[in-house]
Amino acid sequence: MKVLLVGSGAREHALAWRLSQSARLSELHAAPGNPGVAAWATCHPVRADDGDGLLDLARTLAVDLVVVGPEGPLVAGIADALRHNGIAVFGPGADAARIEGSKSFAKEVLFAAGVPTAAELARPVPPCVVKADGLAAGKGVFVCATEDDVKEALRDAAALGGSVVVEQSLDGPEVSLFAISDGTSVVELGEAQDLKRIGDGDEGPNTGGMGAYAPLTWLDGADDLVDRIHQPVIDELARRGTPFVGCLFAGLMLTADGPRVLEFNARFGDPETQVLMPRLQGDLLEALAAAAQGDLGGVAVPAAEGAAVTVVLAGPEYPARSDYTGASIDGIAAAEASGAHVFHGGTALHDGRLVTNGGRILSVTGVGPDVPAARRHAYAAVEMISFAGARYRHDIAAAHA
């Protein structure tokens, strides 16, 4: 099977690594990919947001399946354009991808599906949560405890463009729960916890994610949660004539009153994918292809025993800036020799040197028999890697140390 993977981040590197292990794979291509992805796939200089270029590339390569990583191309309708031209796609069409592209649409679907979520507020009275309605690369959510927080959140959300959604503030641990769907049924893919704030102790602004770990030994009944949360949403989208084919990622808060949906995403998470992929058993490509063909019957993608912890190395001004370029990166070979996975998020090759090229530069994943062991492995590998201005959190999965 010839596969085209769309995207250029650490999520796509992790997916490329995992897909490359499939016995069904004959060729793996990526657009545009990155230096890490290039170890597993042939990279092509076509941007993930270039719909016409991706369609032309898929036709030229005569691929059997396109796997779309980032949310932007999905919300823009790349999956529709490919499907209309007879190309199988793992990723929802634009109408279904609105579950991520519009917070207000997601609220409407959740209400219709009877899935519990945070109540929407008529006006921003603290404590509350202010959300940019559209895509914001994980940086459009503002938790407000005071009136000053509200003013700052409304200003920052307005700078992202579009309208805002205001919700009640909820308390409890957060969970990222993943399932793949063929448009009618769902298969659980696993859970993780993502730490979004830039600083230790969950201080500072939200980011696209500074680290993650799995499994969540304190979470019971993930299968039951998928049945209660993902399946009704899949049913509701199908009822509307906009079936969701792809990865449906629920951000949940486990409150004293039960689980509440904070958000839905229409794709694999980043950095959660970097802990999910090392733990998956079975053939991921077979599962994604089955979903794209509309039949997940008999498909299962169980998780292996053991744990994984990912630590993200970011640029010095991230998240305010995501354009840290040109700093030489050293130590990746040593980290990988230790058994860690080093997934490239924002890297480039310059005159044969690996350099920084983004905001979140690398995701370093350690594995082990349990979370504490995986955490030790991840941080030992992080200490082997260096580039000027590197910053990372020191407390990923610290509660399990």
PEKA-V951373 format. One record per run of one state. SS is the DSSP state (H for helix, E for strand, - for the rest). FROM is the first residue (numbers start at 1). LEN is the number of residues. If there is no record, write none. Layout:
SS&FROM&LEN, SS&FROM&LEN
This chain:
-&1&1, E&2&6, -&8&2, H&10&10, -&20&7, E&27&6, -&33&4, H&37&3, -&40&2, E&42&3, -&45&6, H&51&11, -&62&3, E&65&4, -&69&2, H&71&6, -&77&1, H&78&7, -&85&4, E&89&2, -&91&3, H&94&8, -&102&1, H&103&11, -&114&3, E&117&1, -&118&2, E&120&1, -&121&7, E&128&5, -&133&8, E&141&4, -&145&2, H&147&13, -&160&4, E&164&5, -&169&4, E&173&10, -&183&3, E&186&9, -&195&2, E&197&3, -&200&3, E&203&4, -&207&4, E&211&4, -&215&7, H&222&18, -&240&5, E&245&11, -&256&2, E&258&8, -&266&7, H&273&7, E&280&1, -&281&3, H&284&9, -&293&10, E&303&1, -&304&3, E&307&8, -&315&9, E&324&5, -&329&1, E&330&1, -&331&1, H&332&6, -&338&3, E&341&4, -&345&2, E&347&4, -&351&2, E&353&6, -&359&1, E&360&9, -&369&2, H&371&12, -&383&3, E&386&1, -&387&4, E&391&1, -&392&6, H&398&3, -&401&1
